């Protein structure tokens, strides 16, 4: 087998070779045996971005290799998001007022910097990127509003949208966009009052305009931490670690306005003062998970009509180490956890009917200083 590597590191080349051996390539007569990896888990580590190849349905991770060394421990990654086709990966660091863009080799997972990268943003950013569902537009909440970019579908090059950044007067950070692409929601970065800004999205230009009433008060004491959109586009969830609560909001499909879901806020089930932090919803929308910042994760079933949350049997689930970083694959069957203190990445199967997390039989794989995770499905 002839495996060619275009980058300098022989170690990375060996990792790619091992991945092909692990997942299979072809038999002696040229007949394919096992397909090459169809998905890649990208992890922000102390060495930059590390890639792990894997195939569904087992989700077992192949040997990791350094995909790029653009980011360092002095400028850690804060967010990574792929485009819907799996052709591009965009990332931003806490100490950098810019967005890095990479093209993704669908076969090897290797990342190559997009021409013109990094792309500057105005103000300081919370560095949470949101990409429009068709991949046309990319957004990031900042101290000056929401910076908006068009994404070239062929090259991945970002171009600032006329009028960007867009603002309703709020200092913004984490954001989420509706599955319809019609509305964008962004949390304020104000420690004295919690609000959420809502913008309508121009489907042709990507320009944003605050809807009537924006920003909306969230009405909970303590800093809002994470915002996540339900795949149906009907509900929005926000976490409040200090009060150990999760608020749920229904979304008006026509106007984008939000209203509290009956029963909201919902208790995370603990009173330790460090939960819930990051929120994740499965692609089916059936389950929501909240990380505690410790060695537990809280699972909830989501009411399809009401948006209400109910604790999953067995929740909270115990992890092998502390983490505040998860990633769920597009199938909704696999969940990965970054164990920064243990320098490993672990995996779980998600029970389709109950949402129970079942740890992989294989032990976690090594990943030095691992934090942020994202899964990219190959565009092949």
C-alpha positions, 0 to 999 in steps of 0.5 A: 500500500502506498500512502503519501503524506505531504506534511513534514512530520513523519510521526503524523504520517505514521499515524495516518498509515496506522489509521488506514491499517486499522480501518482497512484499505484493500485486498491483494486483488484490489477489492475493497475490504473495510472502508476508510474512516467516514468521520473524524473527531477533532480535538483541541490539544496542547499540540494544536488540533488533533484528529481521530478517525472513526467509523460508525456504528462502533465509534472506536477511535483510530490513532490520533495525529496532529492535523495542524499546529496553528493554535498553541497552549498560549492561545487555546481554542475556544470553539470549532465548527464544521460546515454542513458538507464537512469540507471546512472547519472554522475555529477561534481562540480566546486570545485572538480576534480572528477566525481560522479556516481550514479545508478538510481532506475527506480521506485523511482528515488532514487540515489545510489553511484556507487562503486568507486565514486567519480572518479578523473580527471586530471587538473581542469575541466569546468565540462561539461560532454559528454556521447557517444550516446550508453553510452560506453564512458564519457568525460570531458574537462579540463585544461590538455585536455579531460579526457576519461572514459569507462562506465561499462554497468552493474555497471556504474563504470568509468575506465580511457581510456589509453592515457587520457587525450587527448589534442591538446594543448588547455585548454578546458571546455564545450564539445559536442559529435556528435550523431554518436559518431564519433567526440567530440567538446570542447570550449577553456577556453582561454580569448584572443582567441576563438577556438574549438577543434575537436577530432575523437573518436575511436569506440572500445576504446573511445580514442580521436585524434585531427583532422587535423586543430584542434583547429579551430578559432571561429573568434568572440570577447568575451568569448564563453559560451555554445556549443550545437550539433544539433540532426542531427549531421549536425550543431554546435552552440556556444553562445557569450554573450558579442556580443549577438550572436550565431554562427552556424557551419556545420559539415563535416560528414566524417572529423568532420571539421566545416565551418560557416553556411551562415548568421552566426553569428546570433543576439540574438535580444537584446543588453543588454550585457547578452544574449545569455548564455546557448543554448538548442536544442529540440530533433527534432532539429526544435527549439533552445532556448537561455537563457539570464541570465535574465527573458527571453528566446530567441527562434529560428526555425532551418533550417533543411537543412541550419542550419540557425536561425530565431526568433520564433514568440513571442520571447523572452518569459518572464519567472516568474524569472531569470534563466540560467538553462533549461532542455528539456525532451526526447519527446521535448514537455516539458521544465523546468526552474530553478528559483534560486532566487525564489527557484522554478522550473517552467514548459512549454509546447513546441508547436510542430509546432511553438516552442512557450513556454506555461507555465504550469497552475500549479504554479512552485514547491519549490526547495531551491537554485535550479540551474542545471536541467536534465531529466532522462527517466526511463529504465523500 
